Amino acid sequence: MKKRSNLTSIIIYIILGLVAIIMIYPFYLMIINSIKTGAEIVNSPFGFPHGINLQGYEMVFTKLNMLRLIGNSVFVAVCCTFLNVFFAAMVAFGLTKTELPGRGKLLAIIISTMAIPGILFMIPNYTMMYHWGWINTYLPLIIPGCVSAFNIFLVVKFLESIDKAYMEAAKLDGASDWQIFIKIVLPMSIPVLTTIGIFTFIGTWNDFQNPLLYLRSPSMMTVQLAVFNFNQQIPGQYTQALWAAFTIVTVPIVVLYMICQKQIMRAFSNVGLK
């Protein structure tokens, strides 16, 4: 039995190692091509570079106002993330820890919206934004994304694991629902709020469709849209600049996820309150 268990463990580790290589290889390819010359990329796209060449990064910051573009994306992502986390926590608190009439039906309605493909709302949303005068502003990128049915569902499931005794004790001390929400529920919900915050930030950062629809001014573009336009304009011999742009856009998100992965695991395992 012990030998069989060891063999099973070895097979599992081999499979996990192969999966890890498959997942990591695109990042490796992106980074090594970003420090090659254009000729090296064309002649040996999968090979290791002969030397470190930072011309691609220089071109990105010369041709694009990368700091401004990153600032635009960070502004939109932070606003959308903050509003999404706050509203998800507040709605979930109302659905789980209050005596709201029909809260079960309300939750069912919220969850049912996840079955509707978002692409169906693209034309109605654009029509509304156009008539409201929100075209070429950040409002269409922030306001529709400040509420997520999936995030509400995730926070609801997490809050169901919190013992109501905490809230009852606070009410006996004279705390209002707002004070209970701010001082008790939010601190206990840090793992799940961190998780939905990371997911929302990554989703907003990587969003390409909405900036393409609503933004017109080059100074207001997000980094994803600017890199797309850069891809249409850059000559083929300067391919290293595209790889450098991809690296600049991708690496911060990967690092952010790695930093917060413990909080994400705690949220899905419900160990934050143990």
C-alpha positions, -999 to 999 in steps of 0.1 A, spaced: 0 0 0 29 24 8 46 17 -25 13 23 -43 8 55 -25 43 67 -34 37 58 -70 4 78 -70 22 108 -55 50 106 -81 24 105 -110 5 134 -95 37 155 -92 47 146 -128 13 157 -140 14 189 -120 49 196 -132 38 192 -168 8 215 -163 30 241 -146 54 240 -176 26 244 -200 12 274 -181 46 291 -175 60 286 -210 40 315 -227 53 339 -200 88 327 -205 85 331 -243 70 366 -239 98 378 -216 127 364 -236 114 378 -269 110 412 -252 148 413 -247 157 401 -282 162 421 -314 136 420 -342 159 398 -363 164 373 -335 126 370 -330 120 363 -367 149 338 -370 146 321 -336 113 330 -318 117 301 -294 154 303 -288 173 319 -259 185 354 -267 222 359 -274 222 390 -252 199 414 -234 185 440 -257 162 467 -242 155 485 -274 119 472 -274 112 487 -240 128 520 -251 106 521 -281 75 514 -260 81 543 -237 92 565 -267 63 558 -290 37 554 -263 31 575 -232 32 543 -212 31 559 -178 -1 579 -187 -17 548 -202 -9 527 -171 -23 555 -150 -55 555 -170 -59 517 -166 -51 519 -129 -76 546 -123 -104 527 -141 -95 494 -125 -92 509 -89 -125 528 -92 -143 497 -106 -127 474 -80 -136 496 -50 -172 501 -60 -176 464 -69 -162 452 -36 -182 477 -15 -215 470 -33 -210 432 -33 -203 433 4 -233 455 12 -258 435 -9 -245 402 5 -249 416 40 -285 426 33 -293 392 18 -277 371 46 -276 390 79 -308 411 78 -345 403 79 -351 416 44 -384 403 30 -380 380 -1 -342 380 2 -341 344 -12 -360 354 -43 -339 385 -47 -307 363 -46 -322 339 -71 -329 368 -95 -294 382 -91 -278 348 -97 -301 342 -128 -286 372 -145 -253 353 -148 -271 330 -174 -276 359 -198 -246 365 -222 -232 399 -217 -228 404 -254 -265 407 -257 -264 440 -238 -237 456 -259 -259 475 -283 -285 486 -256 -256 497 -234 -239 517 -261 -272 534 -270 -278 544 -234 -242 557 -230 -245 577 -262 -277 594 -253 -264 601 -218 -233 618 -232 -209 593 -216 -190 585 -248 -153 593 -245 -155 593 -207 -146 567 -181 -181 564 -168 -191 535 -192 -160 516 -180 -167 521 -143 -205 524 -136 -218 492 -154 -189 472 -139 -194 483 -103 -219 455 -96 -213 418 -103 -237 390 -97 -209 364 -93 -191 386 -67 -224 390 -48 -229 352 -49 -194 346 -37 -197 370 -8 -231 356 2 -216 321 5 -188 334 26 -210 354 49 -232 324 55 -202 309 73 -201 338 98 -219 330 130 -248 353 137 -238 354 174 -213 382 164 -241 404 151 -264 396 179 -238 405 205 -231 438 187 -269 446 186 -271 440 224 -243 465 228 -264 490 208 -247 488 174 -267 497 143 -267 476 111 -243 501 95 -219 498 124 -221 460 123 -214 460 86 -184 483 89 -168 471 121 -177 434 121 -187 420 87 -161 438 66 -130 429 87 -142 392 89 -147 392 51 -112 404 41 -103 371 24 -133 370 1 -133 408 -5 -96 405 -15 -105 377 -38 -132 395 -57 -111 427 -56 -83 409 -74 -106 393 -99 -123 426 -106 -91 445 -110 -76 419 -134 -108 418 -154 -110 456 -157 -73 458 -164 -76 433 -192 -108 447 -206 -104 456 -243 -140 457 -257 -154 485 -236 -124 509 -241 -126 502 -278 -164 511 -278 -164 541 -256 -130 558 -257 -119 582 -285 -91 604 -273 -56 589 -273 -49 606 -240 -78 587 -224 -70 553 -238 -63 524 -215 -31 504 -219 -49 474 -236 -64 496 -263 -32 516 -268 -12 484 -272 -37 472 -298 -33 504 -318 4 502 -314 3 467 -329 -14 481 -360 12 508 -365 46 493 -355 68 480 -384 74 443 -386 112 447 -380 105 462 -345 86 432 -332 105 433 -300 86 464 -290 53 445 -291 67 418 -269 80 444 -245 46 460 -244 29 427 -237 54 421 -209 48 455 -193 10 449 -194 11 413 -181 38 410 -155 22 434 -129 -10 414 -129 8 381 -124 28 396 -95 -3 410 -79 -20 376 -81 10 358 -66 11 383 -37 -26 378 -29 -30 341 -36 -31 332 1 -61 354 6 -78 339 -24 -72 304 -11 -86 314 23 -118 328 6 -125 296 -13 -117 273 17 -136 294 42 -108 292 67 -107 330 73 -129 326 105 -112 295 120 
